Amino acid sequence: MSTMNTVGRPTSPNRVETKPATLTGARGLLQDEHLIFESDGWGKTGVDLPEPKTDGSDLGDLVRKDPIGLPGLSEPETMRHYVRLSQKNHAIDLAIYPLGSCTMKHNPRLNEKMARLPGFSDIHPLQPTSTVQGALELMDTLAHWLKTLTGMPAVALSPKAGAHGELCGLMAIRAAHEASGQHEQRRKVLVPTSAHGTNPATAAFVGYTVVEVAQTDDGRVDVADLASKLGDDVAAIMVTNPNTCGLFERDILEISRLTHEAGAYFYCDGANFNAIVGRVRPGDLGVDAMHINLHKTFSTPHGGGGPGAGPVVLSEALAPFAPAPWVVHDADGYRLIEREEDEAAQAFGRLCAFQGQMGMYTRALSYMMSHGSDGLRQVAEDAVLNANYIKARLSDLMSAAFPDGPCMHEALFDDEWLKGTEVTTLDFAKAMIDEGFHPMTMYFPLVVHGAMLIEPTETESKQELDRFIHAMRALAEAAKAGDVDRFKGAPFHAPMKRLDETRAARSPVLRWTAPEGSNIAAE
């Protein structure tokens, strides 16, 4: 009799696998790799350069007096170092990346090819507009489709991330209140308890007082609580829809009506637009401003600090206050409207030095054009289908935070099912690493205890979803069976074992120091 392991291969139940330590520190094809500073390259250079013809005396005090503090590596050594490091990271090209609220989906290589076309990849923001007509046309076309998809009359392309887009939207709202003479009166922004953390942070950064709005038992905005807090001192509300619990705000039209009736503006966090693109137009819901993460919904590289882009669509009431620059098309071709021109007289200013992320614009438009309107609609439908498939397949073993009805783009579980097992959400997530999966988003949203937020996106096949579900079910069964040691020590097979995460966050080691007595010249 044999059993099946987590990858479906037969194993003998009586066979005990022993894993002796290797002599090199490597494990199979996974090489052991140290810091680049610890490599044996301090006495050599990877490239021979001619002696400089000048002595650098014209640099004054800027002349380097000490060694640069970096080892010299040959090209093969350099390539191997970074390839080995890359093998220690999880990636969307390896397996499902189930981070809830992050929309980590496949990035089509066609987008990358388009972004590298000459005329897009090698232009400079200070070039004369007559030499970048194609790039400006692309920006104008992208703006058209963003407005069409959202049902909004204006868009600011320049914000470079979601939080940057929030800043743009709230600054446009502040400018509108200033124009009407109400800014000093309207100093509050209402934010639901389940909002992304950047929402209240951005409101506070702009100078507003943040007031929390309660959540109902089924994971949505408490409309009665919202209504009680709306008044002539409120500048705006910030609502994520679909929200961070993976649910569509069924009272969104009433939320919009109450907000506008109070003279405030409706800011929508569009981080989850991937769940409704092609299906719902935010403008039809009464939204006044919403950022769109091009690096989520329109499948451009996500993570690692960038690049990102967060264009903001604006209602008719806020459109005059959009930040410069923006593109217009007239008899003379395409040109940029700058702040100092009459056409941008009400713009609240500029958000960045130039026009935004050209590469992101190219990737996003490539994604739109390759999918078409029917394909973008299918994006939302498949994303929601995949999330509900995961929820349905796991709900008998794991406790869904909001079990009634379907979810949207992500399935949310709490830790109720772990009670009595001595296993925590963190322990479970660490064990997922041993099974070859990046953990889901943990402990967020904060309104759910021990939250486990899973977003499969639309780009995962049923086969990959089943592989992920199989691992999750096996781990859940192990936790309930009392196999605590499997979780408390995990991960066992990762390059790095479990760290003291609190200490790592509070006392990070950010500088390498040469060992005492070493002759390595390092800073």
N, C-alpha and C positions, 0 to 999 in steps of 0.2 A: 504494500500500500504506500502510496506517495502523496505528498501534499503539494500545494502550489505556493511558490514564493511570491513576492510583491510584483515581480515582472512576468509572472505566468509560467516559469520554468519548473519542472518537477523536482522536488527534493525529497530525500529520505527523512522520515520523522526521527529515525534513530541515529542519524549522522550528526555529529557535533563538529561544527566548523571551527578550527583553530586558526588564528591569524597572528603568526609570529611577527614581531617587529622586524622591519627591513634594516639592512646594514647601512643604507644610504639615506634613509629618511623618505625616499620616494615610495609610492605605492602603485605598482603596475605602471600604467602610462602617465600617472599623475606625478610629475617631478617635484622634488623638494626644492624650494627656492627661497633664498634669503633676501634681505634688503640689498639694494644696489650698492649701498655704502659698505656692505660686508663682503663684496666681491674682491677677488684678487687682481685688482687693476690699478693700484695706486702708483705703480712705478712705470706705467706705460701710457701711450696715447693711442686712440683708435684711428686717428687720421694724422698724417704728417702735413704740417703747414709750413710755408716758407717763413723765414724770419721777417718780422715787420721792418719796413723801411724807415719808420719814425720811432722815436723813443717814448712818445706819449707825454712829453713834457708840457704840451699845450693843454693837457687836461688838469693840471694843477693838483689839487688835493684829491681829485677823483681817481688817480692812478692806484690800481690795486697793489697793496703792499704784502699781502699774504696769499698763499695758495687758494685756489678757488674752492677746494673742498669737495671735489667730485672725482670718482675713479675714472680711469680711462678704459673704455671697452671697445673691442672690435665690433664690426657690424654683426657677425653671427652671434656674439655674446649678447649684444643689445637686443637683437630680435628674439633670441631665446628667453631672455629675461622677461620681456613684456608678453610674449606668448604664454609663458608659464604662469604669469600673474593672471592673464585673462582666463586660464583654465580653472582658476580658483573662484571665479565669479559666476553667479547664476545669470542667465540672459534669456531674453524672449526667444532667441534662436536656438535655445537648448530645450526648453519645456514651457508649459503654461506658467504664467507669472500672475498669480491670483490676487494681487494687491487690490483690495477694495478701495474705491474712491479715486483710483489712480489711472485706470484705463490703460493698462500695459498690454498693447496688442501688436500684432505683426506690422512691421514697417515695410511696405512694398519697395523692392529695389528699383522699380521704375521711377519712384519719386526721387530717389537718390541720384539716378542718372540724369533726370531733368534738372535737378538743382546744380549739377556740375557742368551744365551746358555753358560754353563761352557766351558771354552777353548777360548771364545771370550770376555766374560764380566769380567773375573777375572784374566787375564794375566797381566804381568808387563813388561814394555819396556826394562828392564835390564835383563830379563830372557835370558839364552843361546838360540840361534836359534834352537838348537836341540829339545828344549821343546815347541816350538811354530810353528812347521812345518805346522799345519793346518791353523793357522792365516796367515802365510806368503803365503800359497797356495791361500787363499781367496783374499789377496791383489793382488797377481799375476793374478788371474782370473778376478778380477775387472778391473785391468789395461788393460787386453786383451780386455774386452768388451768396455771399454771407447775408446780405440784406434780403435776398429772395428766400433763403432758407429760414430766416427768422421773422420775416414779415415786418421788418423795421426799416425806416427811411434813410438812416445814416449809419456810418461805421467809422470808427477810429482804428486804423491799422497798427499804429506805432507801439502800443503796449507790448512788452516783451515776455509777459508771463501772466498767470491767472491773478496773482496778487497785484501785479502792476495794472492789470485791467480793472480790478476793484478800485484801485486808487484813481484811475481815470474816470470811472463812473461816478464815484463820490465827489470828485472835484468838479465834474460837470453839474452835478446836483447842487453843490455849494454855489457854483457860479450862477445857476438859475435862481436860487434863493437870494443871492446878492443883487441880481438884476431887478428882482421884484421888491427889494427892500425888506425881506423877511429873514435874512441870514442870522441876525443877532437874536431873533426870536426862536428860530428852529435850531436847537442845539443837540437834539437827541436822534439816535439811530436805533431802531428796534431790530434785534437779532434773535432768532430761535435758538433754543438750547442745543440743537443737533447741528448747528452750522459748522462749516469749516472754520478752523481756528483763525485763518487769515481774515475772515469777515469782521469780527470785533476788533482785531488788531488794526486793520486798515481804517475802520471808522475812528478809532482812537487816534491814529496817526494824523488823520485829516483834522482832528480837533473836536470831534463829537463825543458826547457822553453815550455810552453803550447801555441799553436797557434790554434785559433778557426777556424773551417771550417763551412761555411754557409750551410743553408738548403734550399731546393727548396720549392715552394709553395705547392707541394703535399707531403711534410713531409719526404723527403729523402735527402741524402748527395748531395750537389751541386758539381758534378764532375768537372765542369769547375773551380770552386773556389779551389777545392782540387788540381787540376793539376797546378794551378798558384802558389801554396804554396809549392809544392814538389820540393826538390832540394837536393844537396849534403850535406846540413846542417840538414836534417831531419833523425832522427833515426827510427821513427816508426809512424804509424797511429793507432788510437784506434777507432774502429767502432763497434757498437752494431747491431747485425743482428739476428732475426728481431729487428727493432729498438724500441726506447722507445715510439714512436707514434703508435706502434702496426702494423708496416708495414715492409714488406720484401724489402731489398735494391735491387731493380731490376738491378742496375748497379754494382753489387758486383764484377763481374769478371773484369770489366774495372777498378774498384777501385784497385783491387789486381794487375792488370797488371801495372798500372801507379806507384803504390807504389814500386814494385820490380824493375821496370825500373829505378827508382830514387835511387836504392840501399838501400831502407828502408825496414823495416819488417812490416807485417800486424798483429796487435793484434786485436782479436775479443772478445768483451765482450759476454760471453756465458750465461748471466743471463736468456735469453729468449729461451734457447735451447729446452725447453719444447714444443715450437711451431713447431719445425722441427725435433725432434728426430725420427729416423727411416725413415725419408723422405729425408733429405739433410745431406750430409757429409761435414762439414766445410773444411776439407782438400781438397776436390774437388773444393772449391771456392778460393783456394790460401792462406788460413789462415796459419800464421806461429805459432801463439800461441793463445790459447783460454782457459779461465777457465770455468769449469762446476760446477754449484752449485748443489751438491748432495742433499742439503736440499731444492731444488726446483724441478728440473727435475725428480729426482728419489725418491721423496716423503718421505723425512725424516723430523723429527720435525723442524719447522721453526719459528723463533721469540724468544723473551725473552732473547736475547743475546747469543743464542747457544743451543745445539752444532751445528756447521756447518762444511762444508768441501767444498773446492774449488779446486779440482785437475786441473792441467793445462796440456793440450795436446800440443805437440810441433812438428814442422815440422822437416824434416831431417836436415835443416840448423841449427836449434837451439837445436836439441836433445843432442849433446855433452855437452851442457852447463847446462843441467837440474840439479837442486839441489840434493844433496844426502840427505837421502839414497834412494835406489831403490832395488827391489827384482829381483834376478836372479835364474834360475832353471838349475842345472847341475847334473852331476852324483852323487854328494854328497848331493843332495836334494835342498831345498830352503835356500838362504842366502841373507843377506843385503850387498849391495855395499856401503861402506862409503867413505867419501871424501878423506881420506888419502891413499886410495888404488889406484893403477895405473889405474884401470878401471874408476875411477871418477876424473882423473887428471884435466879435464877441467870444472868440476862442479863449479858453482859460489859460492858454500858454502852450508850452511844449513839454512832452513827457521824456523825451530823449533827444540827443543831439541831432539825429538825422531822421531817417524814415522808417526804421524798424528792421525786422529780420528778413532780408531778401530771400535767403535760402528756405525759410519756413513758408513764405508766400508761395514759392515755386512748388514745394512739396505738397502743400495743401491743395493748390489748384490742380496739380497733377492727379491727386487722389479724387477730387470731385469729378474731373473730366473723365477719368477712367471708369468710375462707377456709374455716373449719370444719375438722374433723379430716382429711377427705380432701384439702383444699387444702393444709394444712400438710405432709402427707405428700408431696404433689406438689412442694412447695417444695424439699425435700431431693432428691427424685429428679431434678428438672430441673436443680438446681445441679450435681449430680454428672454428669449427662448432658452438660451444656454444657462442663464442665471436661475431660471425657474426649474430647469432640469436638475441642477446641482441641489437646489433647495429640496426638491421632491425626493431625490435619491438619498439625502442625508438626514432628513427630518425624523426618521424613525430611530436613529441613534443619537443625533445631536439635537439640541433644543433650539428651534427657530425663535428669534427674538419677537417676531410678529408673525405668528403662524397663519392667521386668517387671510385668505386671498393671495393673489400672486404678488411677486416682487417685480421690480423693474430690472435694472442692469446688474444688480448685485444682490447676493443672498447674505443675510445677517443672522448669525447665531450668537447666543450668549453662553455662559458657562454653567448654567443650571444643571446640565446633564453630567457635569464633572463633579458635582457635590458628592462627598464621601469617597472619592477615588484618590485623594491626596495629589492629584495632577492638576496643574494650573493651565490657564491659557498659554502662558509663556512656555511651560514644559511641553505642551502639545505642539506648539510652533517649532520648537527646537528639534523635536522628533521628526517633523516633516522634512527638515534639512537632510537627515539621514536617509530618507526615502527619495531624495533627489528633487524635492520641490521647494521653491521659495515659499516661506510662510505667507499666509494671508495677512491683511492689516489687522493688528491686534489692539485691543483696548480702545478702539475708536469705532463709532462715536461714543463719547463719554456717557451718554444717557443710557447705554446698555452695559450691564456689569459683565466684565470679562469678554468683551465683544470680539467676535471673529468675523471679519467682513471680507467676503469673497466675490471678486468680479472676474468672470471668465472672459468677457468680451465676446465679440462675434467671430473672431478669427480662429477659435479653437474648434477642431473637429470633434465629433462624438467619440471617436476613438481616444483622443487625448483627454477629453472630459471623463470618460470611463476609467482611464488609467489613473487620473487624479482622484476620482471618487473611490476607486478600489483601495488606494493608499489611505485615504481619509477614513474609510470604514474599518480597515484593518487596525489602524491606530486607535480609533474610538473603541473598538472591541477589546484591544489590549489594555486600554486605560480602565475600562469597566471590569476587566478580568483581574485587576489588581497588579498588573505588571508595572509597578511604579518605577523600578530601577531603569527600565527602558527609557523613561521620560526624564527622570531627575538628572541623569548624567548626559543626556543628549545635548548636542550632536556628538556621536562617537566617530563618525567617518568623515567629518569635514576637515579641511586643512587646519582650521583653528577650532579648538574645543570651546566650551561655554566660558564666556568672560564674565567678570564682575561688571555688569553693564552700568550700574550706578557709579562705580568708581571710574570706569572708562569715560563716562559723560562728564563727571565733575573734575577729574584729574587726568585729562588726556596727555599722552606723551607725543608732542608734535615736533620734537627736534631730536635727531640722532646724535649721540655723543660717542666719540671714539673710546674704546676700552682704555682703562688706565694703563699707562706704560706703553701704549701703542705708538708707533712712529707715523701713523696715518695723519696726514695734515687735513683736518676737517674743522669747519667752523662750528 
